[in-house]
Amino acid sequence: MKADAKTISVTHDDADKNKVSQALLRTYNYQIVQEACNYAKTNSRVVAIVGEPGFGKTVSLRSFQKSNRNVFLITARPSMKLKTFWFYMLRKVDPAYADSQHLNMESAFEYNHRNLFFILTRISNALRDCDQPLICIDEAGKLTDKMLSFFHELRDDAPNCGFVLAGPPYWKDNMFRWAAANKSGIPEVLRRINLWKSLLPPTANEVKQFCLMRGIKDEQVIRNLILTCQNYGQLENEIELLQLEYHKLKP
């Protein structure tokens, strides 16, 4: 993909990154995530958000967290085991307690942190003390059926808390497959999800606005990006390639 060097922005500083964020904050997907989070937080509901990688889930969730109180964003990781995940959530919700490492190794603190029931109890207690708390779990596709099997326990013990679980389409497929196989706890999780929201690929106008905010003005380049880019991650990669090409063309 070729373009006139004069039509491409080449900055790589924080201001350039801010342009990316600003472009994403105007998209349909961003609005859907904000509305879903607000609904879950205000009404103490459970919302599942499904979207392909690169659809802006993480950026949108982080934006909502920054703009609202008592929003706890947890990112699931492939390396996490069952207890690691829930203790990680405890550190987000009640860091002062979770990080009380000064206690003696043989104290009740150390014993209880080997006990998953106690970890879940500490999380629910902390959430009940919050005003309209919201737990956002990003990368939900990384959660195993065993990790999710305890979700309904937390949900029932913290009824004042809203929850948003965001993941790719295969995560939703896994959920229903696990439920059909009667995996422990999964049917209970599905029953507690009040709303499913699906994200969409970027529209032609969104791609165009994204390009313009990044300094790309060549109409043919923009049309090519509209045809080839199915998500914002791919679009950003293509723009970076254009920027590299700019440096080659630059006198």
N, C-alpha and C positions, 0 to 999 in steps of 0.2 A: 504494500500500500504506500503510494508516494504522495507527497504533499509539498506545496510551496513552503519554504522555511519561514516566510513571513506570516503564515497563518497559524503557527503553532506556538503555544506558550511553553517555556522551557524551565520555569522555576521549579525547584525541588525543596523549598523551605517550608516552614510551618504555615505560611500564608497559602501556599499551594494546597497543602493538606486540608486547610480550612475550606478552600473552594470545593474540594471533593465532598466534605461533610455538608456544606451548604446545598450542593446539588442534590444529594441524597435526601436531605430533609424536606424537599419539595415533592417527593414522589408519592404515588398512590400507596405503595407498600408502607412508606413511612406513616402516612395518615392512618392506615389500617392498624398498624402496630400501636400507635398512640391511642387510638380509640379502644382497642382491645385491652390495653393496660389500664386505661382509665376506668373502663367498665369493670374489670376484675377488682381493681383497688377500691373503687367506690362502693361496689355491691358485694364484696367478699365472694367473688365467683372464681371458677376455674376455667381458663380459656386456653385452648391449644392453637398455636399458630404454625401453619405448614408452608414451607417455601424452599425452593431449591437453594443450594449454596450460592452466595453472591447476590441474593435478592434484597439485602439490606437489613436483615433481622437484627444482627448484632449492633450495628450503628444506631438503629431505631430504639432498641432496648436501652442502650447506654444513654441516649438522649433523654428518654423518659426518666431514667434513674437520676440524672443530673438535675432535672427540673422538678422533682417531687421528693417529699420527705418519706422516710421509712420504706424505701424501695431497695430490696436486696437482690443483687444480680449474681447468680451462680452459673458458672460455665462448666458443664460436664466435660471431662477429658477421658480419652481412651485408657489412660494409665490408672485411672481411679478404680479402686475396689469398693465393695459395698460400704464398709464402715468409713473409708476415707471420704467418700462423697458426703455422707451425712455429717461427719465431723467438720468437713470443709464448710458446709452450710451453717453449722453452729458457730464457726469462727466469723462468718459474715454477720450473723444475727446477734450474737453475744460475744464479741471479741474479748472483752475484759475478762469474762469467765474462761473462755476457751484457752486464752494465753496465760493463765495463772500458773506458770511453770515453776514459780518459787516454792510451791508446796512440796512437802516431802514425797519421795517416790512411792512410799507405802501408804500414803494418805488415801482417804476416801475419794479424793479427786482423781488420783491415778486409777483406782479401781473402777470408778464409775465411767471413766473414759475408755474402758475396755468393754463397756456394756452398752449395746446399741439402744436398748430401751431407755436408758438414762439420757443418752444423747438426744433422742427424739423428744423426751420430756423436757429437757432444757430448752430445746428450740421452741417448742410449743409454749412454754412458760414465757419466754422472751417475746414471742409474737403477741401473746395475749396482753402484754403490757404496752404494746404499741397502738397508736391511733392509725387505723386503716393501713396496716402493713401490706406489702405486696412482695411475694417471692417470684422472681423471674428466673427460670431455668433455661439457659441458652444451650445450644448443641445437644438437645434432648435425644438425638439419635445415638449419642454415645452411652446412654443409660441402658443397663441390662434389665431384663425382666425382674431380677432379684432386687436391684436398686429401686425400681418402681413399685415393687410389691409392698413397700412400707409407706408409700405416699398417702394412701387413704387414712392411715393411722394419724399422720401429722395433720391432714386436712380436718379430720373429725375433732382432734384435740385443740385446734386453733381455728375455730369457725369464723373468727373476725378477720382472718387473713385471706387475701386474694392470691391467686396463683396464675402465672402465665408460663406455659411450656412451649418452647419454640424449637422446631426441628425440621429436617427434610422430609419429603414424601415417604421415604422408606421407613422412617420412624413411625408414621401413622400406620403403614402396612404391617409393621412388626407388632404394634399394639393390638390390632385386630386378629392377627395370626396367633399371638400369644393367648388372647382371650378365647379364641376358638379351640386352642389346645388346653384350656383350663389351667393355664399357668397361675400359680398362687398369687392372689392380690390384683391381678390385671383386670378382671371383670369389674372389681370394685373401683379401680382407677377410672376406667371408661365411664362408669355410671356417674362419677363425680365431675366429669368434664361437662360444663354447661354450654360451651360454645366452641365450634371449630371455625377458624378463619384461614383462608387460603390466600397466599400472595401470588402475584402475577409477574411475568417477565416485563422488563421495562418497555414502555410504549415508545413509538417513534419520536414523539414530542419530548419525552423525558430524556432520551438519548441525545437529542439535539440540544436541549437546554444544558445537559451535563457537559457536552462538548464546548458549547459557547462559554460556559463558566471556566473551562480549562484553557480557553484561548484558541480553540480550533474553530475556524470560520469557513474553511473550504467546503462548499456544498457537496462536492463529490465524495470527499473524505467522510463527511457526516452520513451521507446516504449509504456508503459502504459499511460504516459502523452500525447503522440501523439494521442492515441486512444480516450482519455476521455476529453481532453481540447479543447473547441471550440473557446475560445478567451483568450486574455492575462490576463484579470482579473481573470478568472478561473484558469489559469496556475499559476499565482502568489499565489493564495490561496492554491493550492495544494502544492506548494513549501514551503509555510509557515508551512503547516501541517507536511511536511517531516522534517523541521527544528525542530519542536516541538518533533517529534519522536526521532530525533538525541539527544536531551537533555535527553530523557529517557534512551537512549542506552549508552550515554557517561559515562565512568567510573567515 
